[in-house]
Amino acid sequence: MKFKIPRHKIQTITHDPQTNSRQLNGQAFWNLKIGSLGFAGCLGFGIWCFVFMPSACLGAETAKVFQEANTSYKTGDYAKAAGLYESLTLQEPQVAAFYYDLANAYVRLGKWSRAILNYEKALRLDPRNADVRENLRYARGLLEYRAEDTRNGYLKATEAVLKYMTDQEVLIAAFSILFVFLSGGILYFLNGRGVFWNPWQRFVFFLLLIATLAAVGKQIQSHVIRDAIVMQKECEARYGPSEHDQVAFRMGEGIKVFVMDRREDWNRVLLTNGESGWVKDSAIAEVKV
């Protein structure tokens, strides 16, 4: 009987360059996917922190001063209440309620320009507060001098829309839409097809454009064309930034103006009726917090 000697097949390990290349490309693709998701996550977390980060609570000393100011106001000591509210606005300049209460105290003291200035500051921080708007209208109704608003209707509407939101809210809206825009691009890249880009691409881009324009407009409104209130009983606006220039027109306290230019201690202001002139720093106070 003959036995067949089994032949052992020798297996050789071969290296396929194309297979290795595909493996490397696949690994790089997944690394890129993870990096893209990480970028989207970081951007979303940053927006979340910006929107939902709680404001710091008032300290015990601040709360004590606020209570004392409220007590002084209720007992009719408006001068003391105004002084305390004023100190609170310096300690906590981002609290709208302090400016509102300070303005109410100034109304009681008959200081209309200071009241209007602080109502405007309160609206800068809390633009949709109906009480602040109503009290501001009341204070303006007590003014002796008034300037008719002859501006274009589109300009008035734009100003009203921009002033309905704070600077922070406009930036939040712009960044949120930008996040949606970038997330859609990342999803398109990861899936190789438009998840919502195809039907929504123009709409999202249009929203991003509107939000960007609103953010730019808000910055111009806050930092380029600045709101101010006339603080003197009677203020002379001149044709040039000098005491030697001729008087162009006169304004009374409490009138709102827009600061267009500045030279040394002079400001060129524009009224809502189109009149423009130069006034000294001491004659106006800018609405800024």
Secondary structure, 3 states (H helix, E strand, C coil): CCCCCCCCCCCCCCCCHHHHHHHHHHHHHHHHHHHHHHHHHHHHHHHHHHHHCCCCCCCHHHHHHHHHHHHHHHCCCHHHHHHHHHHHHHHCCCCHHHHHHHHHHHHHHCCHHHHHHHHHHHHHHCCCCHHHHHHHHHHHHCCCCCCCCCCCHHHHHHHHHHCCCCHHHHHHHHHHHHHHHHHHHHHHHHHCCCCCHHHHHHHHHHHHHHHHHHHHHHHHHHHHCEEEEECCCEEEEECCCCCCCCEEEEEECCCEEEEEEEECCEEEEECCCCCEEEEEHHHEEECCC
